């Protein structure tokens, strides 16, 4: 059974937030634009030392695994920091999970972690190792955050006024499979969840949970392969309901939809499509580890309690 996790405290005006790069290289211009937005919310963003690094031989990584892990650990353990926001996704978070000081992270207490895409690996690890609820939300140097006011407002409201955003997702969400389910939210990027299976930092089952799935740049047959792996492993046994976000650059949506219906329709649980979280140009922030109700017929995900305490 997927348990509800510890919710970190909401942010207050003037709070210090750290920006880290656990995955791919960060474009400096978009980073600066994102920092300006945070400052406009009366936050005090501090950039970790290696955020603008690029790995000396592996150009798809923002610096070495050790440096990325050190940045995250030091930011989280700084008593003056109330939240850690990821600068971008890409690839690389899984590579440095074993290098994080989990005892130190646990001792530092609950804080807000924000990110999506490759940060799914961190969401899973923080749930499993720390028992902590996190936010599947926009990253500081992501195009959607810098350019889209609705994406910005969803995160701002979640951080400062979480009781104001209890019903989540985009207008136009609809039932792929009808029904209503109660459970605790989990999930993120489908490719990361599939590749995380069997590792020490991944949960062993989605049983009892409201599973949230999205991805980017994956052909329909690859999505089929990911979902088939999750099905064959038993990881989806007993899942309470499924909410589907964006599938950007994954081919014509009717082909993606056919795969989703084929692979998930037989589970006998409600499935909502079009909630929009993830790589969508307008992406709502959705908490992971918080109980709620997925109403496929209404096309909504409604939290029982605010995302943050």
N, C-alpha and C positions, 0 to 999 in steps of 0.2 A: 504494500500500500504506500502510495506517495504521501508523505506527511507534510503538513504546513510547516514552513520554516520560520526562523527568527527574522522579523522585519527590522531593518535599521531605522534610526531616527530620521525624520524629514529634515530638510535643510532650512536654515534661517538666513535672513539677509546678512551679508558680510562673511558668510562661511567660506573657509578655504577649501578648494577642490584641487586635486592633483590630476594632471593629464599624463597618461602613459601610452606607450606604443608596444603592445605585446605581440604584434603580428607583422604586417608589411610596412614598407617605407611610407613616410608621411609627407604630403605636399605642403611646403611651408606657407604658401599663400592662403590655402584653405584653413590651415591650422590657425593662422593669425585672425582670419575672419571669424572662426568659431570661438576663439578666445574673446574677441570683442563682444560677441553675443552674450557669453557668460558674464562678462564685466557689466553689460547692460542689465543683467538680472541682479546686480549688487553681490555677485560672487567674486571671490579672490582666487583666480586660477593660477596655479604654479605648474610649470612644465618640467617633467622629469629630465634628468641630464641627457639621456640617450634617445629622446623622442625623435630627433631629426637625423639619427644615425642611419647608415645603410651597412649591412654586413659586408666585410671586405671581399668575400668571394661568392656569396649567395645573395644576389641583388634583390631577391624577393622578400628578404627579411630586413626589419628595422633594427640593425645592429646584431650583436652576438646574442645567443641564447642567455648566457650568463648576465649580460648587461640588461637585457629586457627583464629578466627575472629579478635582478637587483632593484631596478627602478620600481617595479610593482611592489615588491616586499617593503622597500623603504618608504614608498608613498603611503602604503596601507598602515604601516607601523608608526607613522608620524602622528603624534597625538593632536596636532593642530589641524590635521586634514579630516574633513567630514565625509568626503566622497572621492572615489577614484573613477575618472572618466577615460575611456579608451579613445585614442585619437583616430584610429581606423582599423579595418579588418584586414582582409587579404589572406595570409597564411602565416603560421608560426607559433600560435599560442600553445598548441599541443607539445611543441618541442621543448618548452621550458617549464612545464608543470612540475616535473621532478626536481627542478632547481629552486622552487619556491620554498621558503621556510614556513611550513604550515603551522608549526607550533607558535611561531612569532605572530603569524597572521591571526591565529585563533586568540592569542592573548591580547591582541590590539582591540578586540571587541567588534561588534557589528558596525559596518559602514556601508554606504551606498556604492555599488558597482554598476556602471552603465556601459553597454555595448551590445553589438549584435554580430551576425555573420560569424567570422572565425572566433569571436569572443564566446560563442556557444561553448567551447571547450572550458573556458573559465567559469561560465555559469554552472555547468555540470560539476566541476571540481569544487566550487565554493558551496554548492548544495551538499555534495557528498562529504567533503572534508570539514566544512565549517558549519553546516546546517543553516546556511544563510540565504534568505531571499534576495534576489538581485533584479535589476531592471534591464529588460530587452528593449534597448532604446538607442537613439541615434548617437553617432560618434562625432567628436568635436570637429574633425576635419572631413567629415562626410559631406558630399554635395547636397544631399537632402536637408541636412541640418543647416548648412550655410544659406541655402536658397529658399527653403520652404517654411513659411510662417506657421503653418498648421503643425508641422513636425516639431518646430521649436516650442510652440505653445503646449503641445502634449507633454513634452519633457519638463518644461518649466512648471506646469501645473502639478505634475506627478511629484516633482522634487519638493515644492513648497506647499502645495494645497492638495495632497493626495485624495482627500475625501471628495474633491470636486470632479474626479475622473474615475468613477466606479464602473461605468459602462464604456467598454473599449471597442476599438475597431472603426473601420470606415463605413459610411453609409453605402448601401448597396450590397453588403454581405448577405449571403443567402444559404439555404440548406442544400448541401450536396446529399446528405442523408438526414432525414428529419428526426426530431426528438429533442430531449432536454436531459442534461447531465450535470451532476455536481462533482467537483474534485479540486485538486490543487494544481495550479499551472506549472508546466515544465516544457522544455524543448528549445527550439531555435532553428538553426540551420540543419536541414536533413542530412547533408553530406557529413557534417561534423558529428552528429549523433551516431550515424552508421559507422564512421571510422573510429569512434570512441569505444565501441563495444569491446568488452573484455579487458579494458584497462583499469588500473586502480582508482582512477579519478572519475569514473562513470558509474551511474546507478545501474543496478542489475535489471530493473524493470520499470515500465511506466504504469504499472498496475494502479488503478484507482485515480489516475491523474487526468487532467485536461491537457492533452499534448498539443503544442503549438508548432507548426511546421512551415518552413519557407526555404527558398534557396535562390541562387542566381547563377546564370550561365551554364546550366546543366541540361543536356538534351533529355527528352522524355524517357528514352531507354535507360539513361543513367539514374533518373529519379525512380524508375521501375526497379532498378538494381538495388538502390538504397532501401526502398521500402520493403522489397523482398528480403533483404538481409535482416531488417528489423523484425519482419514477420517470422522468418525461419529460426531466428535466434530465440524466439519466445518473448522478446522484449516488449512487444505490443499486447501480450496476453493480459486481459483484464483492464485495459485502458478504458476510462470512463467516457471520454469524448475527445474529438479532435477539431482544432481550429486551424484553418489554413490561411497563410498570409500571402505575400507576393511571390511570383515565380518569374522575375524579370530575366529577360534574355534566355529563357528556357524553351524557345520555340513557340509556335502558335498555341494559345492557351487551350483551345479545344483538344489538342493532342495531350497536353499536360493534364487537363481535366479528365480525359479518358483513363489515363494511368492512375490518377488519384482515386477515381471512382472504382476502378478495377481492383486496386490493391487494398483500399481502405473500406470499401463498401461492404465487404463480407464480414467485417468485425462486429456488426450489429450494434454500433454505437452512433450517436449523433455526430455529424461532420458538417462544419460550417466553412464555406469558401468565401474568399474575398474580404477577409478582415484587414488586409493591407499592411500588416506589420512586416518589417524586414527591409528588403531592398527597394521598396516602392518609393516613388518620387515624393509621396506624402505618407510618412510612416508613423503611426501612433506608438507611444511607449507602452509596453505591456509588462507587468511584473511577473517574475517566475518565483514560484514557491508560496503563492498566496491562494487561498480557497476562493472559489467562485462558481458561477453557474453558466454553462454554455447552452444557449437556447437556439437551436438550429433554425427553428421555424421563424423566430424573430430576427435571426442573423446577428445575435449579440453575445458578448462575453461580459458578464457582470460580476464584479468582485464582491465577496461577502464583507470584506473589511478594506480599508485604504491600503495602498501599496506599501506605505511607510508609516511608522508609528508616530 
